[in-house]
Amino acid sequence: MKIDILTIFPEMFDGFLNHSIIKRAIEKGKVTINVHDIRKYSKDPHKRVDDYGYGGGRGMVLMPQPIFDAVDDLKDDDAKVLLMTPQGIPYKQKIAYDLSKEKHLIIICGHYEGFDERIRTLADMEISIGDYVLTGGEIPSMVITDSITRLLDGVIEKESHLNDSFNNNLLDYPVYTKPVDFRGMKVPDVLLSGHHANIKKYREEEALKKTKERRPDLLERDD
């Protein structure tokens, strides 16, 4: 998979791309992630990419020209363009799975007070990571990239993400490690039994119980 990220703050991605699972996935050749500075596509002598919005209002708005030119330069027949915006559809694990099957993603990060409305015409999908507003789309684009990359074949063990929270609309079951007894809190006996069928049943029951207690809304979904 190839992921191209368009941003006016490319330096924000330095740490993100050079640590943990993302770094290993890149080194293994499972994913190619390119971060592009939108300013490089500006035709303004001073490389400006934003201006005041027509009709007044506070803050600067990203102009269409640099972003249109960037997408034109990067887009191929396999590309799917994502726009990070609080007005987009709520991001879910199912969307992450669907996007992980794509060959090429182009992610546009908005910033400041927003972006020229015409930029929306470039997007195949507008995505929000929650009902709140951030200063820009950089952090959401990292969330999307991380959640997709870990689903790619060979990045992590398949069983690890099959048992993740939100698969089958359930939260993950509780897990324990050493010691068996820590400050009076003990690992459930069934996990020490070695009886795989009983352990499987216990985990299914606990996942359902945790979901009912903490996120009952998940059990009402059809997705």
C-alpha positions in Angstrom: 0.0 0.0 0.0 1.0 3.6 -0.7 -0.2 6.5 1.5 0.4 10.1 0.5 -0.3 12.8 3.1 -0.8 16.4 2.2 0.0 18.9 5.0 1.5 22.3 5.7 3.3 20.9 8.7 5.3 17.9 7.4 7.7 18.0 10.4 4.9 16.8 12.6 5.2 13.4 11.1 8.9 12.8 11.9 8.4 11.0 15.1 5.3 9.2 13.9 7.0 7.6 11.0 10.2 6.6 12.8 8.9 4.5 15.7 7.2 1.3 16.6 4.9 -0.6 14.2 4.8 2.1 11.5 8.6 2.2 11.2 8.8 -1.6 11.0 6.0 -1.8 8.4 7.9 0.7 6.2 11.1 -1.2 6.6 9.4 -4.5 5.7 8.0 -2.9 2.5 4.4 -3.4 3.7 3.6 0.3 3.2 5.1 3.4 1.7 4.2 6.6 3.4 5.1 9.9 1.8 4.5 13.3 3.5 4.1 16.2 1.1 4.4 19.9 2.0 1.4 21.6 0.4 3.4 24.9 0.2 5.6 23.3 -2.5 2.6 23.4 -4.9 1.8 27.0 -4.2 2.1 29.4 -7.2 2.3 32.4 -4.9 5.7 34.0 -4.9 5.8 33.7 -1.1 4.4 30.2 -1.1 1.2 31.2 0.7 -1.4 28.5 0.8 -4.2 30.3 2.8 -6.1 33.6 2.7 -9.0 35.3 4.3 -12.4 33.9 3.5 -14.9 35.8 1.4 -17.7 37.3 3.4 -15.6 37.9 6.5 -15.0 35.8 9.5 -12.0 35.0 11.6 -9.0 33.0 10.6 -7.3 31.8 7.4 -8.7 29.4 4.9 -6.7 27.0 2.8 -6.9 27.9 -0.9 -7.8 25.4 -3.5 -5.0 25.8 -6.1 -2.1 24.2 -4.1 -4.2 21.2 -3.0 -5.8 20.6 -6.4 -2.3 20.7 -8.0 -0.9 18.3 -5.4 -3.7 15.8 -5.9 -3.3 16.1 -9.7 0.4 15.3 -9.3 0.0 12.4 -6.9 -3.2 10.7 -8.1 -3.2 7.5 -10.1 -5.9 5.1 -11.2 -5.8 3.3 -7.8 -5.9 6.4 -5.6 -8.7 7.0 -3.1 -8.7 10.6 -1.7 -9.6 11.2 2.0 -10.3 14.6 3.5 -9.8 15.0 7.2 -12.7 17.2 8.6 -14.9 17.3 11.7 -17.8 17.3 9.2 -16.9 13.9 7.8 -18.4 10.5 8.6 -17.4 9.1 12.0 -14.3 6.8 11.7 -15.0 3.1 12.7 -13.0 -0.1 12.7 -15.0 -1.3 9.7 -13.8 1.7 7.7 -10.2 0.9 8.7 -10.6 -2.6 7.3 -12.1 -1.4 4.1 -9.4 1.2 3.6 -6.7 -1.4 4.3 -7.7 -3.1 1.1 -7.0 -0.1 -1.0 -3.7 0.2 -3.0 -3.2 3.9 -2.7 -4.6 6.6 -0.3 -4.2 10.3 -0.5 -5.0 12.0 2.7 -5.6 15.8 2.8 -5.0 17.6 6.1 -7.0 20.8 6.6 -5.9 23.5 9.0 -6.7 26.8 10.6 -10.3 27.9 10.2 -10.9 25.3 7.4 -10.5 25.0 3.7 -12.1 26.3 0.5 -15.4 24.5 -0.1 -14.3 23.5 -3.6 -11.6 21.2 -2.1 -14.4 18.9 -1.1 -14.9 17.9 -4.8 -11.5 16.1 -4.7 -12.5 13.8 -1.9 -13.8 10.3 -2.3 -14.5 10.2 1.4 -14.6 12.8 4.2 -13.6 11.4 7.6 -14.0 12.6 11.2 -12.3 10.9 14.1 -14.7 12.4 16.7 -17.2 15.1 17.6 -14.6 17.7 18.5 -12.4 20.2 16.7 -8.6 20.0 16.4 -6.2 22.6 15.1 -5.7 20.6 11.9 -5.9 17.3 10.1 -2.4 16.1 10.9 -3.3 14.1 14.1 -6.4 12.6 12.4 -4.3 11.5 9.4 -1.9 9.8 11.8 -4.8 8.0 13.4 -6.1 6.8 10.0 -2.6 5.8 8.9 -1.8 3.9 12.1 -5.2 2.0 12.2 -4.9 1.0 8.6 -1.2 0.0 8.6 -1.6 -2.4 11.5 -4.2 -4.3 9.5 -1.9 -4.9 6.5 -0.8 -8.5 5.9 2.5 -9.2 7.7 2.6 -6.1 9.9 1.3 -7.7 13.0 -0.1 -11.2 13.8 -3.6 -11.6 12.2 -5.0 -12.9 15.5 -4.0 -9.7 17.2 -6.3 -7.5 15.2 -9.0 -10.1 14.9 -9.5 -9.9 18.6 -9.4 -6.1 18.8 -12.1 -4.0 20.4 -14.9 -3.1 18.0 -14.6 -6.3 16.0 -18.2 -7.8 15.9 -19.3 -4.7 17.8 -17.7 -5.9 21.0 -15.0 -4.5 23.3 -11.9 -6.6 23.8 -11.8 -9.2 26.6 -9.6 -8.5 29.7 -6.0 -9.8 29.6 -3.5 -10.5 32.4 0.2 -11.2 32.9 2.5 -12.0 35.7 2.3 -12.1 38.7 -0.7 -14.3 39.3 -1.5 -12.4 42.5 -0.8 -8.7 42.6 -2.0 -6.8 45.7 -4.8 -9.3 46.2 -6.0 -9.1 42.6 -5.7 -12.5 41.1 -5.7 -13.8 37.5 -8.9 -15.7 36.9 -8.4 -19.5 37.4 -9.8 -20.3 34.0 -6.9 -18.5 32.3 -4.4 -20.7 34.3 -6.3 -24.0 33.5 -4.9 -24.6 30.0 -8.4 -25.6 28.9 -8.7 -23.8 25.6 -12.4 -24.3 25.1 -13.1 -22.9 28.6 -10.7 -20.0 28.0 -12.4 -19.2 24.7 -15.9 -19.3 26.4 -14.7 -17.1 29.2 -13.2 -14.5 26.9 -16.4 -14.3 24.8 -18.5 -13.9 27.9 -16.2 -11.2 29.3 -16.1 -9.3 26.1 -19.9 -9.3 26.0 -20.1 -8.3 29.7 -17.6 -5.4 29.3 -19.5 -4.1 26.2 -22.9 -4.2 28.0 -21.3 -2.3 30.9 -19.2 0.3 29.1 -20.5 0.6 25.5 -24.1 -0.8 25.2 -24.6 1.3 22.1 -22.2 -1.0 20.2 -24.6 -3.9 20.6 -27.4 -1.9 18.9 -25.4 -1.3 15.7 -25.9 -3.1 12.5 -22.4 -2.3 11.1 
